[in-house]
C-alpha cells in the first residue's frame, strides 16, 4: 500500500453499485431497436413505471431528437 499524504488517514473500502438501464443500441441517441424485448429496465423504478410499450414499439430505433416530447422513452431522463 502506498504511504498516505501528510494529515491523511486510512478509510475503510466501500463498494458502490449503480443500476443503469441497458440499451440494445449502445446508447446511440435512439430508442431501443427492440424495446419490447428489453425487460431489464423494468426493475428500475422510474423507468419501469413510465415504460409505454406501444409508444416505444412505434418509435423503435428512431433518434431521440426526432421524437415529439410525448414519445420520449422514460430512460431518456427528465
Backbone as CSV, one residue per row, in Angstrom:
resi,resn,N_x,N_y,N_z,CA_x,CA_y,CA_z,C_x,C_y,C_z
1,UNK,0.840,-1.177,0.000,0.000,0.000,0.000,0.890,1.247,0.000
2,UNK,0.506,2.222,-0.803,1.271,3.463,-0.850,1.112,4.207,0.468
3,UNK,2.107,4.991,0.796,2.001,5.787,2.019,1.025,6.934,1.785
4,UNK,0.382,7.335,2.849,-0.608,8.402,2.765,0.063,9.766,2.801
5,UNK,-0.608,10.730,2.268,-0.123,12.113,2.328,-0.159,12.592,3.769
6,UNK,0.657,13.548,4.116,0.645,14.081,5.482,-0.753,14.574,5.868
7,UNK,-1.216,14.162,7.024,-2.529,14.567,7.520,-3.674,13.676,7.070
8,UNK,-3.422,12.767,6.126,-4.478,11.869,5.653,-4.613,10.696,6.600
9,UNK,-5.786,10.090,6.607,-5.997,8.915,7.447,-6.611,7.806,6.599
10,UNK,-6.328,6.562,6.918,-6.893,5.455,6.135,-8.400,5.344,6.372
11,UNK,-9.115,5.065,5.329,-10.562,4.887,5.412,-10.917,3.484,4.944
12,UNK,-12.023,2.935,5.452,-12.430,1.601,5.008,-12.865,1.632,3.536
13,UNK,-12.685,0.509,2.883,-13.102,0.380,1.492,-14.614,0.221,1.436
14,UNK,-15.238,0.894,0.498,-16.681,0.769,0.281,-16.916,0.367,-1.169
15,UNK,-17.967,-0.374,-1.384,-18.345,-0.766,-2.733,-19.645,-0.063,-3.083
16,UNK,-19.729,0.411,-4.298,-20.912,1.117,-4.763,-21.485,0.354,-5.950
17,UNK,-22.791,0.164,-5.936,-23.479,-0.448,-7.060,-24.395,0.596,-7.666
18,UNK,-24.294,0.782,-8.954,-25.145,1.733,-9.649,-25.896,0.969,-10.723
19,UNK,-27.203,1.108,-10.724,-28.008,0.433,-11.737,-28.376,1.430,-12.819
20,UNK,-28.071,1.060,-14.031,-28.408,1.896,-15.178,-29.167,1.038,-16.180
21,UNK,-30.041,1.638,-16.955,-30.790,0.851,-17.931,-29.880,0.335,-19.043
22,UNK,-30.182,-0.839,-19.526,-29.449,-1.437,-20.632,-30.065,-0.926,-21.926
23,UNK,-29.266,-0.682,-22.941,-29.763,-0.198,-24.231,-29.223,-1.104,-25.325
24,UNK,-30.117,-1.621,-26.160,-29.677,-2.573,-27.185,-28.987,-1.912,-28.377
25,UNK,-28.912,-0.588,-28.388,-28.236,0.106,-29.479,-26.991,0.836,-29.029
26,UNK,-26.520,0.545,-27.831,-25.289,1.150,-27.346,-25.399,2.625,-27.014
27,UNK,-26.530,3.079,-26.568,-26.724,4.489,-26.187,-26.322,5.422,-27.320
28,UNK,-26.910,5.181,-28.481,-26.581,5.957,-29.678,-27.494,7.157,-29.881
29,UNK,-28.289,7.499,-28.879,-29.211,8.627,-29.015,-30.509,8.239,-29.681
30,UNK,-30.872,6.972,-29.552,-32.096,6.485,-30.175,-32.868,5.598,-29.203
31,UNK,-34.123,5.346,-29.558,-34.944,4.395,-28.810,-34.378,3.003,-29.089
32,UNK,-34.500,2.092,-28.148,-34.044,0.713,-28.374,-34.619,0.174,-29.686
33,UNK,-33.861,-0.653,-30.351,-34.323,-1.261,-31.597,-35.440,-2.269,-31.334
34,UNK,-35.377,-2.933,-30.179,-36.384,-3.931,-29.804,-36.862,-3.658,-28.371
35,UNK,-37.576,-2.565,-28.142,-37.936,-2.180,-26.777,-38.817,-3.198,-26.050
36,UNK,-39.611,-3.961,-26.772,-40.469,-4.948,-26.105,-39.664,-6.115,-25.557
37,UNK,-38.474,-6.334,-26.093,-37.609,-7.409,-25.610,-36.688,-6.944,-24.486
38,UNK,-36.605,-5.658,-24.270,-35.715,-5.106,-23.254,-36.471,-4.983,-21.932
39,UNK,-36.412,-6.029,-21.135,-37.123,-6.030,-19.850,-36.221,-5.629,-18.692
40,UNK,-34.934,-5.436,-18.945,-34.018,-5.094,-17.851,-34.361,-3.757,-17.217
41,UNK,-34.927,-2.839,-17.984,-35.238,-1.520,-17.427,-36.485,-1.545,-16.542
42,UNK,-37.241,-2.630,-16.561,-38.451,-2.706,-15.738,-38.143,-2.716,-14.246
43,UNK,-36.947,-3.162,-13.860,-36.614,-3.209,-12.437,-36.206,-1.847,-11.888
44,UNK,-35.963,-0.883,-12.773,-35.603,0.463,-12.339,-36.886,1.273,-12.182
45,UNK,-37.199,1.650,-10.949,-38.470,2.269,-10.598,-39.019,3.291,-11.570
46,UNK,-38.344,4.407,-11.735,-38.867,5.487,-12.572,-39.046,5.039,-14.020
47,UNK,-38.122,4.237,-14.515,-38.201,3.796,-15.905,-39.283,2.733,-16.070
48,UNK,-39.305,1.758,-15.176,-40.309,0.704,-15.263,-41.730,1.232,-15.172
49,UNK,-41.945,2.207,-14.300,-43.284,2.787,-14.135,-43.689,3.632,-15.338
50,UNK,-42.723,4.234,-16.016,-43.035,5.112,-17.141,-42.962,4.454,-18.500
51,UNK,-42.583,3.175,-18.540,-42.419,2.478,-19.821,-43.775,2.309,-20.500
52,UNK,-43.842,2.712,-21.758,-45.071,2.592,-22.560,-44.742,1.771,-23.800
53,UNK,-45.054,0.491,-23.732,-44.657,-0.448,-24.783,-45.141,-0.045,-26.174
54,UNK,-46.407,0.375,-26.292,-46.939,0.717,-27.619,-46.177,1.882,-28.243
55,UNK,-45.919,2.916,-27.451,-45.208,4.093,-27.964,-43.778,3.720,-28.328
56,UNK,-43.105,2.988,-27.443,-41.715,2.623,-27.709,-41.596,1.694,-28.915
57,UNK,-42.556,0.784,-29.103,-42.527,-0.104,-30.270,-42.703,0.707,-31.555
58,UNK,-43.576,1.697,-31.526,-43.802,2.546,-32.696,-42.565,3.389,-33.020
59,UNK,-41.835,3.767,-32.000,-40.664,4.640,-32.173,-39.343,3.869,-32.200
60,UNK,-39.398,2.552,-32.222,-38.188,1.720,-32.143,-37.127,2.149,-33.149
61,UNK,-35.911,2.358,-32.643,-34.776,2.700,-33.485,-34.694,4.153,-33.913
62,UNK,-35.729,4.943,-33.653,-35.713,6.350,-34.070,-34.829,7.175,-33.141
63,UNK,-34.227,8.217,-33.697,-33.392,9.122,-32.910,-34.259,9.933,-31.948
64,UNK,-33.753,10.135,-30.736,-34.497,10.872,-29.718,-34.768,12.306,-30.141
65,UNK,-33.840,12.931,-30.851,-34.039,14.329,-31.244,-35.063,14.498,-32.360
66,UNK,-35.596,13.392,-32.879,-36.619,13.444,-33.916,-38.002,13.089,-33.383
67,UNK,-38.102,12.820,-32.083,-39.376,12.420,-31.489,-40.093,13.605,-30.864
68,UNK,-41.417,13.528,-30.852,-42.219,14.509,-30.116,-41.963,14.300,-28.626
69,UNK,-42.116,15.340,-27.841,-41.844,15.259,-26.400,-42.627,14.127,-25.740
70,UNK,-43.850,13.883,-26.159,-44.673,12.834,-25.572,-44.264,11.427,-25.956
71,UNK,-43.382,11.304,-26.934,-42.932,9.984,-27.382,-41.574,9.587,-26.808
72,UNK,-40.944,10.466,-26.039,-39.631,10.151,-25.479,-39.735,9.031,-24.446
73,UNK,-38.839,8.058,-24.482,-38.870,6.964,-23.507,-38.414,7.450,-22.132
74,UNK,-38.858,6.787,-21.065,-38.504,7.230,-19.714,-37.013,7.123,-19.390
75,UNK,-36.263,6.315,-20.114,-34.825,6.207,-19.848,-34.071,7.447,-20.296
76,UNK,-34.685,8.285,-21.055,-34.057,9.496,-21.560,-33.795,10.493,-20.440
77,UNK,-34.481,10.378,-19.348,-34.291,11.314,-18.243,-35.304,12.434,-18.295
78,UNK,-35.085,13.403,-17.443,-36.072,14.484,-17.348,-35.591,15.733,-17.995
